[in-house]
C-alpha cells in the first residue's frame, strides 16, 4: 500500500491513512497494483 502512495496517483489520498485508502479506493488500488 505504501508504494501506491509513492506512485503519486492521488496526492490528496496520499495524505489519508493507509487503511482509508485501501477501503475507499480498493478498485483503484488494485488497478494501480496490477499496473505496477
N, CA, C and O atoms as a Maestro MAE file, in Angstrom:
{
 s_m_m2io_version
 :::
 2.0.0
}

f_m_ct {
 s_m_title
 :::
 protein
 m_atom[144] {
  # First column is atom index #
  i_m_mmod_type
  r_m_x_coord
  r_m_y_coord
  r_m_z_coord
  i_m_residue_number
  s_m_chain_name
  s_m_pdb_residue_name
  s_m_pdb_atom_name
  i_m_atomic_number
  :::
  1 25 0.834 -1.200 0.000 1 A "UNK " " N  " 7
  2 3 0.000 0.000 0.000 1 A "UNK " " CA " 6
  3 2 0.875 1.261 0.000 1 A "UNK " " C  " 6
  4 15 0.494 2.314 -0.510 1 A "UNK " " O  " 8
  5 25 2.053 1.106 0.589 2 A "UNK " " N  " 7
  6 3 2.947 2.264 0.652 2 A "UNK " " CA " 6
  7 2 3.361 2.692 -0.741 2 A "UNK " " C  " 6
  8 15 3.400 3.885 -1.041 2 A "UNK " " O  " 8
  9 25 3.675 1.717 -1.602 3 A "UNK " " N  " 7
  10 3 4.128 2.065 -2.945 3 A "UNK " " CA " 6
  11 2 2.999 2.730 -3.738 3 A "UNK " " C  " 6
  12 15 3.260 3.489 -4.672 3 A "UNK " " O  " 8
  13 25 1.749 2.447 -3.370 4 A "UNK " " N  " 7
  14 3 0.618 3.086 -4.041 4 A "UNK " " CA " 6
  15 2 0.658 4.594 -3.793 4 A "UNK " " C  " 6
  16 15 0.444 5.391 -4.706 4 A "UNK " " O  " 8
  17 25 0.936 4.972 -2.538 5 A "UNK " " N  " 7
  18 3 1.041 6.392 -2.196 5 A "UNK " " CA " 6
  19 2 2.259 7.002 -2.900 5 A "UNK " " C  " 6
  20 15 2.221 8.141 -3.364 5 A "UNK " " O  " 8
  21 25 3.328 6.224 -2.966 6 A "UNK " " N  " 7
  22 3 4.550 6.714 -3.596 6 A "UNK " " CA " 6
  23 2 4.368 6.938 -5.093 6 A "UNK " " C  " 6
  24 15 5.073 7.751 -5.689 6 A "UNK " " O  " 8
  25 25 3.437 6.229 -5.696 7 A "UNK " " N  " 7
  26 3 3.182 6.387 -7.121 7 A "UNK " " CA " 6
  27 2 2.659 7.787 -7.424 7 A "UNK " " C  " 6
  28 15 2.815 8.277 -8.543 7 A "UNK " " O  " 8
  29 25 2.043 8.433 -6.442 8 A "UNK " " N  " 7
  30 3 1.539 9.784 -6.653 8 A "UNK " " CA " 6
  31 2 0.264 9.775 -7.470 8 A "UNK " " C  " 6
  32 15 -0.075 10.783 -8.089 8 A "UNK " " O  " 8
  33 25 -0.463 8.639 -7.486 9 A "UNK " " N  " 7
  34 3 -1.713 8.545 -8.240 9 A "UNK " " CA " 6
  35 2 -2.702 9.592 -7.755 9 A "UNK " " C  " 6
  36 15 -3.476 10.132 -8.545 9 A "UNK " " O  " 8
  37 25 -2.680 9.880 -6.462 10 A "UNK " " N  " 7
  38 3 -3.557 10.909 -5.914 10 A "UNK " " CA " 6
  39 2 -2.871 11.547 -4.717 10 A "UNK " " C  " 6
  40 15 -2.766 10.932 -3.656 10 A "UNK " " O  " 8
  41 25 -2.406 12.773 -4.885 11 A "UNK " " N  " 7
  42 3 -1.689 13.451 -3.808 11 A "UNK " " CA " 6
  43 2 -2.602 13.706 -2.619 11 A "UNK " " C  " 6
  44 15 -2.130 13.833 -1.490 11 A "UNK " " O  " 8
  45 25 -3.926 13.783 -2.866 12 A "UNK " " N  " 7
  46 3 -4.879 14.016 -1.784 12 A "UNK " " CA " 6
  47 2 -5.025 12.759 -0.934 12 A "UNK " " C  " 6
  48 15 -4.904 12.816 0.289 12 A "UNK " " O  " 8
  49 25 -5.285 11.631 -1.580 13 A "UNK " " N  " 7
  50 3 -5.468 10.378 -0.845 13 A "UNK " " CA " 6
  51 2 -4.158 9.947 -0.188 13 A "UNK " " C  " 6
  52 15 -4.160 9.189 0.782 13 A "UNK " " O  " 8
  53 25 -3.061 10.429 -0.717 14 A "UNK " " N  " 7
  54 3 -1.753 10.088 -0.153 14 A "UNK " " CA " 6
  55 2 -1.665 10.567 1.290 14 A "UNK " " C  " 6
  56 15 -0.929 9.994 2.094 14 A "UNK " " O  " 8
  57 25 -2.415 11.620 1.621 15 A "UNK " " N  " 7
  58 3 -2.391 12.173 2.969 15 A "UNK " " CA " 6
  59 2 -3.318 11.406 3.917 15 A "UNK " " C  " 6
  60 15 -3.247 11.586 5.132 15 A "UNK " " O  " 8
  61 25 -4.177 10.559 3.371 16 A "UNK " " N  " 7
  62 3 -5.105 9.796 4.203 16 A "UNK " " CA " 6
  63 2 -4.414 8.556 4.765 16 A "UNK " " C  " 6
  64 15 -3.435 8.074 4.194 16 A "UNK " " O  " 8
  65 25 -4.924 8.040 5.886 17 A "UNK " " N  " 7
  66 3 -4.374 6.802 6.445 17 A "UNK " " CA " 6
  67 2 -4.439 5.668 5.422 17 A "UNK " " C  " 6
  68 15 -5.342 5.628 4.587 17 A "UNK " " O  " 8
  69 25 -3.495 4.763 5.494 18 A "UNK " " N  " 7
  70 3 -3.430 3.655 4.544 18 A "UNK " " CA " 6
  71 2 -4.710 2.830 4.594 18 A "UNK " " C  " 6
  72 15 -5.171 2.326 3.570 18 A "UNK " " O  " 8
  73 25 -5.278 2.694 5.783 19 A "UNK " " N  " 7
  74 3 -6.492 1.897 5.944 19 A "UNK " " CA " 6
  75 2 -7.627 2.512 5.133 19 A "UNK " " C  " 6
  76 15 -8.370 1.797 4.460 19 A "UNK " " O  " 8
  77 25 -7.762 3.835 5.193 20 A "UNK " " N  " 7
  78 3 -8.831 4.501 4.461 20 A "UNK " " CA " 6
  79 2 -8.624 4.388 2.953 20 A "UNK " " C  " 6
  80 15 -9.579 4.204 2.199 20 A "UNK " " O  " 8
  81 25 -7.380 4.500 2.526 21 A "UNK " " N  " 7
  82 3 -7.079 4.386 1.100 21 A "UNK " " CA " 6
  83 2 -7.478 2.999 0.596 21 A "UNK " " C  " 6
  84 15 -8.071 2.862 -0.474 21 A "UNK " " O  " 8
  85 25 -7.142 1.969 1.386 22 A "UNK " " N  " 7
  86 3 -7.452 0.602 0.985 22 A "UNK " " CA " 6
  87 2 -8.946 0.349 0.956 22 A "UNK " " C  " 6
  88 15 -9.425 -0.462 0.164 22 A "UNK " " O  " 8
  89 25 -9.695 1.044 1.823 23 A "UNK " " N  " 7
  90 3 -11.132 0.824 1.907 23 A "UNK " " CA " 6
  91 2 -11.885 1.624 0.855 23 A "UNK " " C  " 6
  92 15 -12.777 1.097 0.190 23 A "UNK " " O  " 8
  93 25 -11.527 2.891 0.703 24 A "UNK " " N  " 7
  94 3 -12.261 3.776 -0.206 24 A "UNK " " CA " 6
  95 2 -11.885 3.525 -1.661 24 A "UNK " " C  " 6
  96 15 -12.738 3.590 -2.546 24 A "UNK " " O  " 8
  97 25 -10.614 3.241 -1.908 25 A "UNK " " N  " 7
  98 3 -10.138 3.138 -3.288 25 A "UNK " " CA " 6
  99 2 -9.614 1.744 -3.609 25 A "UNK " " C  " 6
  100 15 -8.646 1.592 -4.354 25 A "UNK " " O  " 8
  101 25 -10.257 0.733 -3.044 26 A "UNK " " N  " 7
  102 3 -9.766 -0.623 -3.283 26 A "UNK " " CA " 6
  103 2 -9.685 -0.947 -4.782 26 A "UNK " " C  " 6
  104 15 -8.668 -1.487 -5.218 26 A "UNK " " O  " 8
  105 25 -10.715 -0.639 -5.589 27 A "UNK " " N  " 7
  106 3 -10.634 -0.925 -7.028 27 A "UNK " " CA " 6
  107 2 -9.482 -0.163 -7.690 27 A "UNK " " C  " 6
  108 15 -8.774 -0.711 -8.535 27 A "UNK " " O  " 8
  109 25 -9.302 1.085 -7.307 28 A "UNK " " N  " 7
  110 3 -8.229 1.896 -7.894 28 A "UNK " " CA " 6
  111 2 -6.879 1.364 -7.449 28 A "UNK " " C  " 6
  112 15 -5.946 1.267 -8.246 28 A "UNK " " O  " 8
  113 25 -6.777 1.018 -6.166 29 A "UNK " " N  " 7
  114 3 -5.524 0.484 -5.638 29 A "UNK " " CA " 6
  115 2 -5.188 -0.820 -6.354 29 A "UNK " " C  " 6
  116 15 -4.035 -1.055 -6.718 29 A "UNK " " O  " 8
  117 25 -6.183 -1.656 -6.551 30 A "UNK " " N  " 7
  118 3 -5.955 -2.936 -7.212 30 A "UNK " " CA " 6
  119 2 -5.454 -2.712 -8.636 30 A "UNK " " C  " 6
  120 15 -4.521 -3.379 -9.084 30 A "UNK " " O  " 8
  121 25 -6.073 -1.775 -9.340 31 A "UNK " " N  " 7
  122 3 -5.652 -1.471 -10.705 31 A "UNK " " CA " 6
  123 2 -4.229 -0.924 -10.716 31 A "UNK " " C  " 6
  124 15 -3.418 -1.296 -11.565 31 A "UNK " " O  " 8
  125 25 -3.932 -0.034 -9.764 32 A "UNK " " N  " 7
  126 3 -2.587 0.546 -9.689 32 A "UNK " " CA " 6
  127 2 -1.563 -0.532 -9.360 32 A "UNK " " C  " 6
  128 15 -0.445 -0.517 -9.875 32 A "UNK " " O  " 8
  129 25 -1.954 -1.468 -8.494 33 A "UNK " " N  " 7
  130 3 -1.045 -2.542 -8.112 33 A "UNK " " CA " 6
  131 2 -0.737 -3.433 -9.316 33 A "UNK " " C  " 6
  132 15 0.400 -3.864 -9.505 33 A "UNK " " O  " 8
  133 25 -1.760 -3.703 -10.126 34 A "UNK " " N  " 7
  134 3 -1.565 -4.531 -11.318 34 A "UNK " " CA " 6
  135 2 -0.674 -3.809 -12.324 34 A "UNK " " C  " 6
  136 15 0.195 -4.423 -12.943 34 A "UNK " " O  " 8
  137 25 -0.891 -2.503 -12.486 35 A "UNK " " N  " 7
  138 3 -0.083 -1.721 -13.422 35 A "UNK " " CA " 6
  139 2 1.371 -1.648 -12.961 35 A "UNK " " C  " 6
  140 15 2.295 -1.634 -13.775 35 A "UNK " " O  " 8
  141 25 1.556 -1.603 -11.645 36 A "UNK " " N  " 7
  142 3 2.909 -1.533 -11.091 36 A "UNK " " CA " 6
  143 2 3.519 -2.924 -11.120 36 A "UNK " " C  " 6
  144 15 4.662 -3.105 -10.699 36 A "UNK " " O  " 8
  :::
 }
 m_bond[143] {
  # First column is bond index #
  i_m_from
  i_m_to
  i_m_order
  :::
  1 1 2 1
  2 2 3 1
  3 3 4 2
  4 3 5 1
  5 5 6 1
  6 6 7 1
  7 7 8 2
  8 7 9 1
  9 9 10 1
  10 10 11 1
  11 11 12 2
  12 11 13 1
  13 13 14 1
  14 14 15 1
  15 15 16 2
  16 15 17 1
  17 17 18 1
  18 18 19 1
  19 19 20 2
  20 19 21 1
  21 21 22 1
  22 22 23 1
  23 23 24 2
  24 23 25 1
  25 25 26 1
  26 26 27 1
  27 27 28 2
  28 27 29 1
  29 29 30 1
  30 30 31 1
  31 31 32 2
  32 31 33 1
  33 33 34 1
  34 34 35 1
  35 35 36 2
  36 35 37 1
  37 37 38 1
  38 38 39 1
  39 39 40 2
  40 39 41 1
  41 41 42 1
  42 42 43 1
  43 43 44 2
  44 43 45 1
  45 45 46 1
  46 46 47 1
  47 47 48 2
  48 47 49 1
  49 49 50 1
  50 50 51 1
  51 51 52 2
  52 51 53 1
  53 53 54 1
  54 54 55 1
  55 55 56 2
  56 55 57 1
  57 57 58 1
  58 58 59 1
  59 59 60 2
  60 59 61 1
  61 61 62 1
  62 62 63 1
  63 63 64 2
  64 63 65 1
  65 65 66 1
  66 66 67 1
  67 67 68 2
  68 67 69 1
  69 69 70 1
  70 70 71 1
  71 71 72 2
  72 71 73 1
  73 73 74 1
  74 74 75 1
  75 75 76 2
  76 75 77 1
  77 77 78 1
  78 78 79 1
  79 79 80 2
  80 79 81 1
  81 81 82 1
  82 82 83 1
  83 83 84 2
  84 83 85 1
  85 85 86 1
  86 86 87 1
  87 87 88 2
  88 87 89 1
  89 89 90 1
  90 90 91 1
  91 91 92 2
  92 91 93 1
  93 93 94 1
  94 94 95 1
  95 95 96 2
  96 95 97 1
  97 97 98 1
  98 98 99 1
  99 99 100 2
  100 99 101 1
  101 101 102 1
  102 102 103 1
  103 103 104 2
  104 103 105 1
  105 105 106 1
  106 106 107 1
  107 107 108 2
  108 107 109 1
  109 109 110 1
  110 110 111 1
  111 111 112 2
  112 111 113 1
  113 113 114 1
  114 114 115 1
  115 115 116 2
  116 115 117 1
  117 117 118 1
  118 118 119 1
  119 119 120 2
  120 119 121 1
  121 121 122 1
  122 122 123 1
  123 123 124 2
  124 123 125 1
  125 125 126 1
  126 126 127 1
  127 127 128 2
  128 127 129 1
  129 129 130 1
  130 130 131 1
  131 131 132 2
  132 131 133 1
  133 133 134 1
  134 134 135 1
  135 135 136 2
  136 135 137 1
  137 137 138 1
  138 138 139 1
  139 139 140 2
  140 139 141 1
  141 141 142 1
  142 142 143 1
  143 143 144 2
  :::
 }
}
